[in-house]
């Protein structure tokens, strides 16, 4: 039987291209519907819509994602992937209808509702990560997870690069953005068919069982140390996600206002630049792994990269400066997949799905509080220093480095104990 790599990569690639098309389409539709000669009023309308949209997006998947994760851990590994794809297909179709029928912008609040009730990204990506984890051993897991992220990033790059141009295409009788949205819906439909009829999963290759046997052999206080490490990894991941998600959500509105004032093409290029980070981060993981850099150290390197770049973003006033700031964050996507890899080494193979979905849901619960805070701070500083929210993200990133440094110290000490015992 062929391995997951033969089957999951095309699905991840196609779904992310479709997602890139949707993201650019939504961003431009919101800008068009909120257009106002007074740019401050326009920015407030855009950020208010984004705040409500994102909060619903983060709240709705909580219960469905948990139920789907349980089904996945019971052996139905396709369920946490297929069901969210149904939600993606239906919700993206709603954007297409909104463009064609010129419905009110508020109709689009139903998009995250439909998306979330089917498990959303939390279930979909946790399902993908669970497949990668159960199909790899501990030594190569960080690279394998990052390789999947690489496919995701390459797809996002090409999708975003072309999305702005596709948005500008229209014909007589079709609104601007209709072609782009139609392609997104079509690609998600193909992903759903692929997942239902062609996706094959090797359920018998579960390297996590070797870890379970080592756990049953027993190391003094091993379980207690695992629980502490899991808690520290969750705290680090949550703080870093607050920094990244909060900063990126505000960046989407920031580039639409003066002095940048981007159109659809520039928005597509900007999203493509973000997707390039998947490639540079993957190369970074490969390089650091060959140099025998510990996972915890790789997470720290990625966090420093993002903290520096997002701080620089606070002072961006031109498009070249924006892309320069993006360049500084070249390793910013290393932390999350590496944290998932570290978590997978602390739990049993039969708990991967639930662990990863709880991590994703913890991000969403935290952002339910921080998203409105970021939005209100951004709105309050529009006339004085709109880049202040990016400095706030840099501060959160520095805070996220504290718990991961403790994990590094504890793991190094634990490795020392294991070597002594083995001797």
Secondary structure, 3 states (H helix, E strand, C coil): CCCHHHHHHHHHHHHHHHHHHHHHHHHHHHHHHCCCCCHHHHHHHHHHHHHHHHHHHHHHHHHHHHHHHHHHHCCCCCHHHHHHHHHHHHHHHHHHHHHHHCCCHHHHHHHHHHHHHCCHHHHHHHHHHHHHHHCCCHHHHHHHHHHHHHHHHHHHHHHHHHHHHHHHCCCCCCCCCHHHHHHHHHHHHHHHHHHHHCCCCCCCCCCHHHHHHHHHHCCCCHHHHHHHHHHHHHHHHHHHHHHHHHHHHHHHHHCCCCCCCCCHHHHHHHHHHHHHHHHHHHHHHHHHHHCCCCHHHHHHHHHHHHHHHHHHHCCCCCHHHHHHHHHHCCCCCHHHHHHHHHHHCCCCHHHHHHHHHHHHHHHHHHHHHHHHHHHHHHHHCCCCCCCHHHHHHHHHHHHHHHHHHHHHHHHHHHHHHHHHHHC
